[in-house]
Amino acid sequence: MLLFTLVAGSLHAQEGEEVFTFLRFPSSSRANALGGHTVSLIETDPSLIFHNPALLGGEMDQMVNLNYMNYIADINVASVLYVKAIAERSTIALGAHYINYGQFDETSVGNELIGRFSANDICLNGFYAYDLTDFLRGGVTLKFLYSSLEKYTSIGLGVDVGLSYYNPDKGFSAGFTLKNMGAQLKAYNEDRLRLPWDVQIGFTKKMNHAPFRLSVTGMYLNKWKFSSVDGVNKVEDSFVKTLSKHLVFGVDFIPTQNFWLGVGFNPKANADMKLQNGNKLGGFSMGAGVKVNRFDVGVSVARYHPSATSLMLSFSMFLGDIAP
């Protein structure tokens, strides 16, 4: 009942500005390669828990994960994670995000350069996951948010709650996440803004006789239509186009446990960056990864705009003893 209350309540509060929008950034090379988001992909990859805390598990015990992304222009994103199993069915993790938006010119009302300033965001994360059954896992993320823009600062608290279902015999997994529930505790000025909270659901299915997996993720499920402008006129999307903006598609090729290759498409990113002269590759992404002994390295590239390509690197290392 609480779940439906939360979802219904959000439908009446869609208009208005958001704060801490970096929480929508991809946080995993695997997820970035598969369209930017996934809540259902089951892998021994700690970075996936940024997208759904229920993807955390004891199989990641004593793993360290590092991620770096050059997002767009001078925006750089970095994250770090450490995972520890604390009981037979319980696992915790600690992590942090750091986002730097580059340097900005400070000018007077007469357009004279009087200085430079920077903008940064920080998110400290605490994760907890518990195996509810052999197939079902629940997880939660607590987030402390801090943002600095010149002399202005903001503080917030957020929570993610997720579920993950996995049946290895059928090669099927599904995930559900309530993301970024919370509030801005300290505003930049007198106006408090809302967090970019979202409802996401998705599934991943491995082909029965081929080393391919299909992943589909539904996003922005706490709202339906998006505002779009064509020139100076507001345009209403068709039902099919609106539906497509809620979906993210990904396919990965996994011939062995030590190698993966993935491609993805995000229709909303394609539509948001659409140009009159064309942006055919907008919204497409791809990536690959390899595992050697205790090390796991991944790289992904996402295309948003002809002049804006995002590169992401991920590195994971297992610190525990490797079984002979």
N, C-alpha and C positions, 0 to 999 in steps of 0.2 A: 504493500500500500504506500509506503514511504517513497518508493521508486517512482510510482505513477504521479504522486503529488509533486515531486521535484520536476519531473518532465512537464507536467501540465502548468506548473507555476512559471516556468521559463517562457512559455508561449506568449505571455502577456508582458514580457520585458525584453523584446528584441531590439527596439530602437534605442539609439544612444551610443556613445563612444565606449570603447573598451580600453583597458590598461593591461600592461604586461602581455602584449600580444605576441611576444617572442615564444610564449608557451605553445604556440601553434607550429613552431619550426620543427622540421624533422630532427630526430635525435639518434638515428642509427643509420649506418651505411646500407644495411639490408632493407630497412623500411624506406629509405630514400630511393633506393634502386627500384622498389616496387610501387612507385607512385608517390612516395613521401610519407605514407601512414599505413600502419597495420596494427590490429589488436588481436590477431589470431595466429600469427606465425610462431610455431614451436621450434626453437633452436636453442642450443647452449650458447647464447649470445646475450650478455647482460644488458647491452644498450637497448634491447627491445622493451625492457621494463619501463623506460621512459614513456612508451606509448600505451602500455597496459601493465599495471603492477602485478596482475595475476599471471604474467608470463615469467615471473621470478620463481625459482625453485632450487631445491637442494643439489641438483645436477650442476649448478654454477658455483658451488661451494669453493671459497678461496680464489675467486677470479677477480682480476682487476681489468677495467675497461677504460680506454681513453678514446675520445672522439674530437676531431677538428673539422670545422666546415667553414669555407669561404662562401658566404651565402650570396649576397649581391653587393657589388661595388666594394666598399670598405668595411662591410659588416662581417665580422669574424666571430665564430661561435666555438666554444670548447666545453667539454664535459669530462667528468671522471666518476668512476663507480668502483665500489668494493662490495663483494657479496660474501656472506657468511651464513652457513646453515647452523641453526641453534638447537634443533631438535629433529626428531625423525620426520615430522611433517611441517616444520616451520623454518623459514628462511628470512633473513633481514639483509638490507643493503643500505649503504650511505652513498650519496652522490651530490654533485654540484654542477651547475651550469654557469658559464660566464659568457656574456655577449658584449662585444665592443662595437660601437657604431661609427668609429672613426673620429676625425677632427672636424670641427665646424668653425667657420669664421663668425666672429661677433662684430657687428657693425653698428654704427650710430644711425640716428634718424636721417642723417645726411649721406648715408651709405659709405661712411668712412670706416676703414678697418681699425678696430680698437683692441682686438685680441682674438684668441682662439679658445675653444672649449671642447670637451668630449662628452660622450653619453655612454653609459654602461648599465647593464642589468645583471643581477646575480640571483640565482635560485639554489637554495640548499634543500636537498631531498632526503627524506627518510622513508624506506620501503619496508613493508612486511607482507609476506605471503604465507598461506596455510593450505595444505592439501586437504580439501573437504572429503573427497573420495579418491579412488584410484584414477578417476577420469576428470574430476572437477577440482579446480583450484581457485581460491579467492585472494585478492590482494588489495592493499591500500597504500597510497603515497601521501605523505605530509610535506608541504612546501612552504618555505619561508622565502619571501620575495622582496628584493630591494632594487630600486632603480634610482639612477643619478643622471640628471640632465642639467649641466652647468651648475647653478647654485640651488636647483630644485631637486628634492628627493621624494621618494614614495616608498611605502612599506605595505606588504600584503601577506595574507595567509591563504593557502589553497589546499585542496584535497582531491585526489583521484581515488575512485573505487572501481575495482574491476573483477570480472569472472573470466575463467578460461576453461574450456572443455577440450579434451584431447583423447582420441581413440586411435592408437597406433596401428591396430589391426586393420582398420578401414582407411588409414591415411587421412583422417579428417580432424580438423580442429576448428573451434569457434571461440570468439571473444566478445566481451561486452564491457564498456567502460563509461563511467560518468567522470568527465575530466574538468579540472579547474573550477570546482565548486569552492567558493570562498568569498573574500571581500578585500577591498583596499582599506587598510587601517589608517594609513597616513597618505593624504592626497598631495599632489604637486602644489595645488592651491586650495581654495575652499570647496571645490567640486570633487566629490568622490565618484569614481568610475567603476564599472563592473568588470570582473575578470572574464576572459574569453571562454566561458564554460561551454561544454559540448557533450553530446551523447553520441557514442560511436559503437557500432556493432559490425562484425565481419566474420568471414569464414575462410579457411584454406583447405583445399582438397588436392591430394596427390593422385595423379593418374594411375589406374590399376596396372597398366603394362608399359609404362614409360616413366623416365625420371624427370617428370615435370609436375609442378604444383601451380594451381590457380588460386590467387588470393583476391577477394573482393571486400572492400571496407566501406561501410556507410558512415558518413560524417555529417555534422551539422543537423542531427536528427531532432534537435530541440527547436528547429525553425523549418519553414518550407521554402519561401521565395527569397531571392537575393535581389538587391537593388542593382540595376545596371543602367548606364547612360550611354547613348549613342549620339555623340556630338553634344548637344544641349538638351536633348529630349530623353526622358525616362522611358525605358523599354521594358515591356512585360514579356518574360520568357514563356515559351510553350511548356506544356506539361512534361514532354520528353526531355527538353533541354534543362528544365529545372531539376528533374530527377537525376539527370546525368551529373549535375554539379554536386550532388550528394554522394557520388560514388568514386572510388579509387580502385584501379585495376592493376594487378601485377602477376607476372608469370616468372617463376624461377626454374632453372635447369640444375639438377643436383645429381650428376652421374656417380659421385662418391660422397662419403661423409666429409671429405677433406677439400671439396671444391664446390662453388656455386656460381651461377651466372644468372642475373635477373634483369628484367625490363618492366617498366610500368608506365601508366598513363593516368594523369589527373585532369579530368575534363574542366573542372572549375579553374585550375591554374591556366589552362589553355584559353578559356573564355575571358578571364580577367586580363590577360596579356595580349589579347587579340589586336592585330594591327590591320590598317586598311590595305597595306601592301602584302599582308600575309605573315603568319608566324606558325608555319606548319609543324615545327618541332616543339612548340610551346606546350608545356605540360608533360612531355615525355622524359623519362629517366632510365638509366641503366647502371649496372654495377657488377662487381665480381669480388670473390673472396677466396682465400686459400688458408688451410690449417696445416701447420707443420709442427709436430710434436706438441708442445704446450702453448704454442703461439697461434693466434688467429688474426689475420689481416684482411680488411675489406676496403674497397674504394667504390664510390658512386659519383655519378654526374647527373644533374637535373637541369633541364632547359626551361627557363621561364620566359625568356625574351631574346631576340637576336643579339642583344648586347649584354645579356645577364644569364650566365651559366654558373651553376653552383657545383662546387667540388667538395666532397666529404671523404674523410679518411677515418677508419676505425681500427683500433688495435686492442686485442684482448690477450691476457696471459693468465695461465693457471699457476698459482703459487704453491699448491699442495704437492704431495708426492704422487708421481705417476706410477700406476700399477705396472709391474713387469709383464 
